[in-house]
Amino acid sequence: MEGEISNFIKVWLTVFVSLSYCYTVGKITPKGFTRFLAILPIVCLFLVLPLYLNTIHLGGTTAFFIAWLANFKLLLFVFGKGPLSSDPFISLGRFIAVGCLPIKIQQNPPPNSEEKRLSNGNGNPSLNGGNKGDPSPKTTKKASKSPLNSMAKCLVLALLARAYTYSEYLNPTVLSILYALHIYICLEFILALVAALARTLLGFELEPQFDEPYLSTSLQDFWGRRWNIMVSSILRPTVYEPVLHVSTRIMGRKWAPVPAVLGTFVVSALMHELIFFYLGRVRPTGEVSWFFILHGGCLTVEIILKKLFNGRFRLPTLVSRPLAVGFVLLTGLWMFIPQLLRCNGDVRAFEEYAAMGAFVKDLGRSLSFSSSNVTST
């Protein structure tokens, strides 16, 4: 564990230095091909760095932060777009934080007609229907969860840890459901912890990364407004909008979102395959890709039906919510969780919890011993 932590520190020091270089490049080179050539080595480096980490938590989190999010932000930065280009006078510290962390500063610009149309479900169907602009320090609403909400999820984690001690007696499907719940809560806590750290150090309010996805009433609601909102906000300018622009010229504005949604889910599938490779270092089987392609196809059908009915028919929430959440859960158990188990993600995660606990105890003993020696002298 000590070796992994040492590598983790080295990797992130490299990330900070690399982003400092990109910050300088942005000051001295114009957007376009020249900046692309200067930043391309950093993009390649960010694809390699996660290979120096082997744990599920440190390695997986780092891969998600830099190989996916940071690289997509840098590619937008090359063309003068995205959060790294929103403020020409951005400080180095803010550039690094926004560049490598899954954060988005809250803002509340006056809604224009396009945004109103999106919020009514007739526009961008797969990504956030909320604020579309680049980050700014203006605050709107509190991004953090209520203490009661966080306490309830901590209690669920404690119950899950207790249930795992009886895993040999549990039905495999039930155990997979527990794993899915564990993944969601841990991912939300990790991203919330990073956001809290950024909020404390940088002093601005951030948008939440999750919005209670178990309350989703449709696939559009789940993927666009509730699940891992940071991914939606970065896929929108990098994939959705370029495909939408091209498809609008070919098939018109009304149906252009259909190929844009499919393209977005295909890219998301490829990036998830890459993350799973970092986690297990095993050859991809394609199950994860088919999970996202299936959801992209089903979401496309949902969009088409909404356009055809034009809001004249809506399922009651008591019906739509179980259907949406149930579909996500069942397909996840079928295609997503097995890939995680194939790379022994469950076993390795529990080993990491035990190793981290032992490391913390040893560190506590060392600090206690040093303190007692200082006191005695």
N, C-alpha and C positions, 0 to 999 in steps of 0.2 A: 504493500500500500504506500509506503514511503517513496518507493521508486516512481510510482504512478503520480503521486502528488508533485514530486520534483519535475517530472516530465510535463505535468499540467502547468506548472509555473513557467517553465521554459517556453512552452507553446504559446501561452498568453502574452509573455513578454515579447515574443516574436510578432504576435498579432498587433500589439500596441506600436511597436517600431514600424511595422509595415503600414499601418494606417497613418502614422505620422508622415511617412514617405508619400503616401497618396494625398495627404493634405497639402504637402508642399508642391506636389505635381499639379494639383488643382489650381494653385496660385500662379504657376509659371507657364502652364501650357493651356492652350484653348481647348474647348470641348471638341470631340471628334476623333479622327484617326490618330493624331499625335498622342493625345491623352490615352487612347486605347492601347497603343504600343507600350506606353510607359507603365500602365497599370496591369497589363496582361500577366506579367510574371507574378504579381501579387495574387491574382485570381488563381493561377496554377498552384502557387504556394499554399493557399488556403484550402485547396483540394487535397494536398499532401499532408498537412499538419495533423489532421485527426488520426492518421495512421500511426502516430507516435503514442497514442493513448489506447488502452485496451479495456477499460472498464465501461460498464453500461451507462453509469450516471455521468462521470466526467467526460468520457469519450463521446458518448451519444449527444450530450448537451453541447459540447464544443463543436461537433460536426454540424449540428443543426444551426448553431450561431454563426459559424464562419464559412463552412463549405456551401451553405444554402443562403441564409439571409444576408451575410456580409458580402458575398460575391454578387448577389443580385443587386444590392445597393450600389456596389462599386460599378457594375455595368451600367446602371442608370446614371451614375455620376460621370461616367465617360462621356455621355451625351448631354450633360447639363440638366439632368432630370433627377427626380427622387428626393428623399429627405436630406441627402448630403449636399444637394445643390440648392435647397430652398432658401438659404440665407447666405449671400455672398460674403458676409462678415462673420461667419460662424467661427467660433473659437476652436482651438485644437482639441481641448478636452471634450467639448460637445460633439465634435466631428468623430472622435474615437468612440465615444459612448453610443451615439446613434448608429455608427457604422458597424459595430460588432455585437450590440445587444439587441434583443427583440423588444424594442420600445418604440412608442410613437407618442409624441407630445400632443396633448389634447388641444383642440381648438374648436371654435364654433362660428364659422363664417356665415354670413347671411345666406340662407338657402336660395339658390336660383331655380329657374324652372326645370332645368335638367335634373337637379338633385331631387326636387319634389317628385318628378316623374319616376326616378329610380326608387324612391321610398315607397311609391305606390305599387311596386312590383312589376312595372312595365318596361324597365330598362335593364341595367346590369343585374342578372339573376344569380350570379354565383359569388360575387364578392360583396364587400361591405356596402350597405346602402346609407351609411352615415357620412362622416366628414371625409371629404375627398382630397383636401389640399395637403400641402406639405406641412411638416411639423412647425409649430411656433410655440412660444412659451405661454400663450394665452390659455387660461384654464377655463373649464366649463363645469364639469361635474366631477365628483370625487370618484377616482378610479378604483379605490380599494374596496374589498368586500367588507360586509359588516362583521363584527367580531363573532356574532352568533353563527353566521354562515361558516366562518373559518373553524370555529370550535366544533361544529357538527361534522365537518369533513375530517378534522383531526380524530374525532371519535370513530368515524367510519374506518379510517386507516388503522386505528388501534384494534378495532373488531376484526379487520381483515388479517392483521398480524396474528391474532389469536386463532382465527379460522384456519390459517395455513398450517398450524400445528396438527390439524386433523386432516391434512390434504390427502393422505392415503385412504381415507374413508369417504372422500367426497367424489361425486360423479364428475368425470372429466369436463362435461359441459358446464356444470356449476362452477368448477374451478376456473375455467376460462372466463366466465362472467366476472368472477372476483378479480382476475388479472386485468380485465378490461377496465373495471372500476378503479383499480389500483393505478393503472397507467394514467387515466384521466386526472385523478386527484393529485398524483405526484407531479405530472406535467404542469398542472395549474399552479401548484405550490412553488415549483422551481421558477417558473416565469414570473410569478408574483413576487418572489424573493428578489429576483434580478431587478424588477421594476422598482421595488421599495428601496433597493440600494442606490439605483440611479436617481430616484426622487430625492433621497437624502443628500447625496453628494452633489447633484447638479441643481437641485432646488426648483424643479418644475413638475407639474402634474402630468401624469401619463394615462393613456387609454388602457382599459383592462384588456387582458389577452383572451379571457373567456367570459361568456355571459350566460351561464347556466345552460349548457347545451342539452341537458335532459328535459328542458322545457320547449324544445323546438317543435314547431307545428308543421314543418315541411323540410325537404332537403335544402331548398333555397334558404330557409331560415337557419338551418343547422350550419351549412358550410359558409354562408355569406355573412351571418351576423352573430353567431354564437360560438363556433368552434375555432380556436386558435386564430383570432382575429388578425394578429400580426402577419401571418402567412397570407391571408386574403389581401391585406393592404399592400403587400409587396408583389404578389402575383398580378394584381390589377394593372400597374403601369408596365411591368416587364413582359407580360404575356397577353392578358385579356385585351388591353387597349390597342396594341399593335394589330392583333388578329381582327379585332372589331373594326379597325380602320380599313383594313384590306377587304374584309368580307362585306362591309357596307357598300363599297364600290361595285361589288359583284352581284350581291343579292338584295341590296336595299337595307334601310335602317331597321325595319320591323323584324326581319329574321336574322340579321347579322349577329346578334348575341349567341345564336345557336352554335356556330363553329368556334366562336370565341370561348364559350364555356367548355366545349370539348377539348380545345387546345390547352386551356388552363389546367384541366384535369390530367391531360397527358403529361404535361411538364411536372405537375405535382407528383404523378406516379413515378416518373423517372427520378425525381429528387428523393422520394421515399425509398426507392430501391437503393440509391446511393447511401442513404443513412443506414439502412439495414445492412449493407455491406460493411460499413464502418463498425457496426455493432458486432457482427458475427464473423466477418472475414470469410464468408461462404458464398458460393456462386448463387446469384439470384435465381429463383424458381419462377418468377413472374406472377405469383399470387398477389403480391402487394400491388403490382401494376394493374392487374385485372380488377382489384377492389376499387381503385380510383376510376378506372375506365367505366366500370359498371355504374358507379355513382354519377359520373359525368353523363352517361347515356340516360340514366333515369331522371337526372335533373333536367336534361334537355327535353325529355318528354313532359316533365312537369311544366317547364316554361311554355312549350307549345300549347298545352292544354289551357294554361292561364290566359294565353293570348287569344285562343279560340273562344273561350267562355267570357273573356274580358270582364272578369270580376262578378259575373252573374251567378256563379255557383261556388260555394265554399263549404267545405266539410266543417262540422262543429269541432271545436277544440278538443272535446272529449274523445273524438274519433281520430282527428288528424295527428294529435300529439303521440298517442301510442303507436300509430302507423309509422310515423317518421322515425321516432326513437327506436322502435322495434326493428325497422328495416336496417338502420345503421348498426345496431347491436348484432343482429343475426348475420349480416354480411361480414361484419368484423370478426365474429367468431369463426366464420367459414373461411375467410381469406387472409385476415390480418394477424390475428393472434397465433395461428399455427406457425407462421414464419418467425415470430418472436421466440416461440418455444423450440423451433428447429435449431436456433443458434444458442440454446440453453439460456435464454434471457432471464427466465425465472430463477434458475439455480444460481447464476452468476450474480443477480441482483441481491439475493439473500446472503450470499457470501460477502458481497461488498458491504452490506449493512453490518454484518458481524465484524469485518475487518475495520470498518470505520469506528465502530463502537470500541474495539480493542485499542485502536490508535488514539482515540480521545482519552481513554482511561490511562494509557501510558503517558500521554502528554500531561494529563492532570497530575499523575504521580510525580513526574519530573519537575513540574512547576512547584508542587507542594514541597518536594525535597529541597529544591533550590531556595525556596522561601524560608524553610526551617534552618538551613545552613546560614543564611544571611542573618536571621534572628539570633542564632546562637553565637555568632561572632560579634 
